[in-house]
Amino acid sequence: MEYIIIFILLGFIYLFFIKPKKQLKSKRQKQTEIFENYQSILNKNLKGLDGEELKSKKMMLLKSFADELNRNLFFDEDETRRLIQKLINGK
């Protein structure tokens, strides 16, 4: 019985004091990560397309990105517009 209590106490000590904390990302880092992810999705999905097919597929993807970003805590309305504009321009 005493051993069980000791193991439980050691478990709590590990969880609260010894266990390494997760490294939190800044808002800017998370925004950059999201932008790079969207850019790679765009590049992958638009590869080999041209003309009207390229335009319509790009427009569809950008609309879905904008919808996702509007629900994202890391982006306000202006930041969403800027990111979508960067994706449109391919920067």
Phi, psi and omega in degrees: 000318180295326180293323179297316179297319180296316179295322177295316178297318178296323177297316178296320179298317179297313183298322187263339186238322188265323183304130181295142180279149177288143178279115180278142180268148176285165179301317181297317180297317180294320178298317179297317179298317179295316179301312181297323177296313178297321180296319179291324176297316178301309182301317182293317184280338182262357181298128177085358179265154176208165177065222183294324180298318178298313181299312184292320179294318180296318180297317179298315180295317181295324177295318179293322176298316181297320177298316178297316182293328178295335178265356184275136182288339184277351185234131170266183186298316180294319179294324177297315179299316180297317181295315179298320179297319177297321178293323178297316182282346178078024181273000000 
